[in-house]
């Protein structure tokens, strides 16, 4: 087998207790990126084609027809995007939005548990809105500034009918069950943890309430739904919050959940996307 053949290995499992991540390697293996999960259940390989060296950089062929991924995986069909993320061409939030597109359907109910400046809320609305006006986004934040910023963005970006599909609530993410209808089938619950960009960095999400919020999300999420989390560890309390998220994911049942974590080895303070998919 040629040393120039590249493979993209995605290991997905319901536990994150090991050093888990995404691995890009040559054969024989030379680890270039982190390993998601040491899983005996699933170790999926995606052939990414031959690398071509241009201007001192490698580019990966876009022909991924030979890729294999279980149909119930949130990463099915995202091989190009994941490779772009590994090469620094996509941000963590870009990957999160792309994963959402694989899961969310028109007319769904979704939750932005930490709406911040509203960009995730807007992305969600674009996924669920349809002519029947059945899709809804429940956007929560504990800071009034965040809700004001989100509201301004929505007013600029949406029609009056579309704006009615977004419900804003000034509450903690751990209280989401207080505002989402009991009979709602929730397809996506998204968390963008840490502090409000451009806001007071002393006001942050914390591990205690985030753990409660994850438990709430688990209770209301429908089969085929996704809990999406982007964790930031560069501020005080961020590392503890990551540990709380990983602890929650570790306890999820293997048969019912696929859990993935993407982390760059040489960016210790970079954002960490985590996806918890309920089968």
C-alpha positions as CSV (number, residue, x, y, z in Angstrom):
1,X,0.0,0.0,0.0
2,X,1.4,3.4,-1.0
3,X,2.5,5.8,1.7
4,X,0.8,8.5,-0.3
5,X,-2.6,6.9,0.3
6,X,-4.5,8.9,3.0
7,X,-7.2,7.6,5.1
8,X,-9.7,9.5,7.3
9,X,-10.7,7.6,10.4
10,X,-13.8,8.6,12.4
11,X,-14.4,6.6,15.5
12,X,-17.8,7.1,17.0
13,X,-19.2,5.6,20.2
14,X,-21.3,6.4,23.2
15,X,-18.3,7.0,25.5
16,X,-15.7,9.8,25.6
17,X,-13.7,8.6,28.5
18,X,-10.8,7.8,26.4
19,X,-8.6,10.1,24.3
20,X,-11.1,10.5,21.5
21,X,-11.2,12.4,18.3
22,X,-10.5,12.5,14.6
23,X,-7.5,10.9,13.1
24,X,-5.9,11.8,9.8
25,X,-3.0,9.5,9.0
26,X,-0.7,8.0,6.4
27,X,0.0,4.3,6.1
28,X,1.9,3.2,8.0
29,X,0.0,5.4,10.5
30,X,1.5,8.9,11.2
31,X,-1.0,10.7,13.5
32,X,-1.6,14.2,12.3
33,X,-4.8,15.0,14.3
34,X,-6.4,13.8,17.5
35,X,-8.2,10.5,18.0
36,X,-11.9,10.8,18.8
37,X,-12.7,7.6,20.5
38,X,-11.0,4.3,21.1
39,X,-14.0,2.3,20.1
40,X,-14.3,-1.4,19.5
41,X,-17.9,-0.8,18.4
42,X,-17.2,1.5,15.4
43,X,-14.0,2.5,13.7
44,X,-15.0,3.9,10.3
45,X,-12.5,4.6,7.6
46,X,-13.0,7.1,4.7
47,X,-10.7,7.0,1.8
48,X,-10.0,10.5,0.8
49,X,-8.1,10.1,-2.4
50,X,-4.5,11.0,-3.3
51,X,-3.0,14.2,-1.9
52,X,-1.6,16.6,-4.4
53,X,1.1,19.0,-3.4
54,X,0.5,22.5,-4.6
55,X,2.5,25.5,-3.5
56,X,3.9,23.6,-0.5
57,X,0.5,22.5,0.7
58,X,-1.4,19.2,0.4
59,X,-4.9,19.2,-1.0
60,X,-7.2,16.2,-0.6
61,X,-9.2,14.9,-3.5
62,X,-12.9,15.7,-3.2
63,X,-14.0,12.3,-4.7
64,X,-15.2,10.5,-1.7
65,X,-17.6,8.0,-3.3
66,X,-15.8,5.1,-1.6
67,X,-16.6,6.6,1.8
68,X,-18.5,4.5,4.2
69,X,-20.6,5.7,7.2
70,X,-23.6,4.3,8.9
71,X,-26.9,6.0,7.8
72,X,-27.7,6.8,11.4
73,X,-24.5,8.7,12.0
74,X,-24.7,12.5,12.1
75,X,-21.5,12.6,10.1
76,X,-22.9,10.7,7.1
77,X,-22.2,12.7,4.0
78,X,-19.9,15.2,5.8
79,X,-16.5,13.7,4.8
80,X,-15.5,16.8,2.8
81,X,-16.4,19.2,5.6
82,X,-14.6,17.2,8.2
83,X,-11.4,17.1,6.1
84,X,-11.8,20.9,5.6
85,X,-12.0,21.3,9.4
86,X,-8.8,19.2,9.9
87,X,-7.0,21.5,7.4
88,X,-8.2,24.7,9.1
89,X,-10.6,25.7,6.4
90,X,-13.7,25.4,8.6
91,X,-14.5,26.6,12.1
92,X,-16.0,24.5,14.8
93,X,-19.3,26.4,14.5
94,X,-19.2,25.7,10.7
95,X,-19.0,22.0,11.3
96,X,-21.8,22.2,13.9
97,X,-24.1,23.9,11.4
98,X,-23.2,21.3,8.7
99,X,-24.0,18.5,11.1
100,X,-27.3,20.1,12.0
101,X,-28.3,20.1,8.3
102,X,-27.9,16.3,8.3
103,X,-30.4,15.9,11.1
104,X,-32.9,18.8,11.2
105,X,-35.9,18.7,8.9
106,X,-38.4,21.4,7.8
107,X,-41.1,21.8,10.4
108,X,-39.0,20.6,13.3
109,X,-38.8,22.0,16.8
110,X,-35.2,22.9,17.8
111,X,-33.6,24.6,20.8
112,X,-30.8,27.1,20.9
113,X,-29.9,26.7,24.6
114,X,-27.4,29.6,24.6
115,X,-28.4,32.0,21.8
116,X,-25.6,34.6,22.4
117,X,-25.6,37.0,19.5
118,X,-28.1,35.0,17.5
119,X,-26.1,33.4,14.7
120,X,-26.9,29.9,15.7
121,X,-30.6,30.8,16.2
122,X,-30.8,32.2,12.7
123,X,-29.1,29.1,11.2
124,X,-31.6,26.9,13.0
125,X,-34.6,29.0,11.8
126,X,-33.4,28.6,8.2
127,X,-33.4,24.8,8.7
128,X,-36.8,24.4,10.2
129,X,-38.9,27.2,8.5
130,X,-41.3,26.2,5.8
131,X,-44.5,27.4,4.2
132,X,-46.6,25.5,6.8
133,X,-45.0,27.6,9.6
134,X,-44.8,24.5,11.7
135,X,-41.1,24.7,12.6
136,X,-40.1,26.5,15.8
137,X,-36.8,27.7,17.4
138,X,-36.7,28.2,21.1
139,X,-33.8,30.4,21.9
140,X,-32.6,30.8,25.5
141,X,-30.1,33.0,27.2
142,X,-29.5,34.1,30.8
143,X,-28.3,37.6,29.6
144,X,-30.6,40.3,28.4
145,X,-27.9,41.7,26.2
146,X,-27.7,38.4,24.3
147,X,-31.5,38.3,23.7
148,X,-31.4,41.9,22.5
149,X,-28.5,41.1,20.1
150,X,-30.4,38.0,18.9
151,X,-33.6,39.9,18.4
152,X,-31.9,42.7,16.4
153,X,-30.2,40.1,14.1
154,X,-33.5,38.3,13.5
155,X,-35.4,41.5,12.8
156,X,-32.8,42.4,10.1
157,X,-32.6,38.9,8.6
158,X,-36.2,37.5,8.6
159,X,-39.6,38.3,7.4
160,X,-42.3,39.1,9.9
161,X,-43.8,35.6,9.4
162,X,-40.4,33.9,9.9
163,X,-39.7,36.0,13.0
164,X,-42.8,34.5,14.6
165,X,-41.2,31.1,14.5
166,X,-38.5,32.1,17.0
167,X,-39.4,32.2,20.7
168,X,-36.9,34.1,22.9
169,X,-36.6,33.4,26.6
170,X,-34.5,35.1,29.3
171,X,-33.8,31.9,31.3
172,X,-31.0,29.6,32.1
173,X,-30.4,26.7,29.7
174,X,-31.0,24.3,32.5
175,X,-34.7,25.5,32.5
176,X,-35.5,24.6,28.9
177,X,-38.2,22.2,29.9
178,X,-40.1,25.1,31.5
179,X,-40.7,26.8,28.1
180,X,-40.7,24.0,25.5
181,X,-44.2,22.4,25.1
182,X,-44.5,19.0,26.6
183,X,-45.7,17.4,23.4
184,X,-43.0,18.9,21.3
185,X,-40.7,16.5,19.4
186,X,-37.4,18.2,19.7
187,X,-34.9,17.3,16.9
188,X,-31.9,19.5,18.0
189,X,-30.6,21.1,21.2
190,X,-27.5,23.2,20.6
191,X,-25.1,24.7,23.2
192,X,-22.4,27.2,22.5
193,X,-20.8,27.4,25.9
194,X,-18.5,30.0,27.6
195,X,-19.2,33.7,27.6
196,X,-21.0,36.1,25.3
197,X,-18.7,37.2,22.4
198,X,-18.3,41.0,22.9
199,X,-20.0,40.8,26.3
200,X,-18.9,40.5,29.9
201,X,-16.4,37.7,30.1
202,X,-17.1,37.3,33.8
203,X,-20.6,35.9,32.9
204,X,-20.1,32.4,31.7
205,X,-21.9,29.1,31.5
206,X,-20.8,26.7,34.3
207,X,-20.6,23.0,34.7
208,X,-23.3,22.6,37.3
209,X,-26.1,24.2,35.2
210,X,-24.7,22.8,31.9
211,X,-24.9,19.3,33.4
212,X,-28.6,19.9,34.3
213,X,-29.2,21.4,30.8
214,X,-27.8,18.3,29.2
215,X,-30.0,16.0,31.3
216,X,-33.0,18.1,30.3
217,X,-32.0,17.9,26.6
218,X,-31.7,14.2,26.9
219,X,-35.3,13.9,28.3
220,X,-36.9,16.0,25.6
221,X,-34.9,14.9,22.5
222,X,-36.7,12.7,20.1
223,X,-35.1,9.5,18.5
224,X,-33.1,10.7,15.5
225,X,-32.3,13.9,17.4
226,X,-29.0,15.6,18.2
227,X,-27.4,17.4,21.1
228,X,-24.7,19.7,19.7
229,X,-22.2,21.3,22.0
230,X,-19.2,23.6,21.3
231,X,-17.1,23.9,24.4
232,X,-14.5,26.6,25.0
233,X,-11.7,25.9,27.5
234,X,-9.6,29.0,27.3
235,X,-11.3,30.8,30.1
236,X,-11.5,30.0,33.9
237,X,-14.1,27.3,34.3
238,X,-14.0,26.1,30.7
239,X,-11.9,23.0,31.4
240,X,-14.3,22.0,34.2
241,X,-17.3,22.4,31.9
242,X,-15.6,20.2,29.2
243,X,-15.1,17.5,31.9
244,X,-18.8,17.8,32.8
245,X,-19.9,17.4,29.2
246,X,-17.6,14.4,28.7
247,X,-18.8,12.8,32.0
248,X,-22.4,13.2,30.7
249,X,-21.6,11.6,27.4
250,X,-19.7,8.8,29.0
251,X,-22.8,7.5,30.7
252,X,-25.0,7.4,27.6
253,X,-26.1,4.0,26.4
254,X,-24.0,2.5,23.6
255,X,-27.1,1.0,21.9
256,X,-29.0,4.3,21.8
257,X,-26.4,7.0,21.3
258,X,-23.5,7.9,19.0
259,X,-21.1,10.4,20.6
260,X,-18.3,12.2,18.8
261,X,-15.7,14.7,19.9
262,X,-13.4,16.7,17.6
263,X,-10.3,18.2,19.1
264,X,-7.0,19.5,17.7
265,X,-3.9,18.3,19.5
266,X,-1.9,21.5,19.0
267,X,-4.6,23.9,19.9
268,X,-5.1,23.3,23.6
269,X,-7.5,26.3,24.0
270,X,-9.3,25.8,20.7
271,X,-13.1,25.2,20.6
272,X,-14.2,21.6,20.9
273,X,-17.3,20.4,19.0
274,X,-19.1,17.5,20.6
275,X,-22.1,15.7,19.0
276,X,-24.4,13.4,20.9
277,X,-26.8,11.7,18.4
278,X,-29.8,9.7,19.7
279,X,-30.6,6.7,17.4
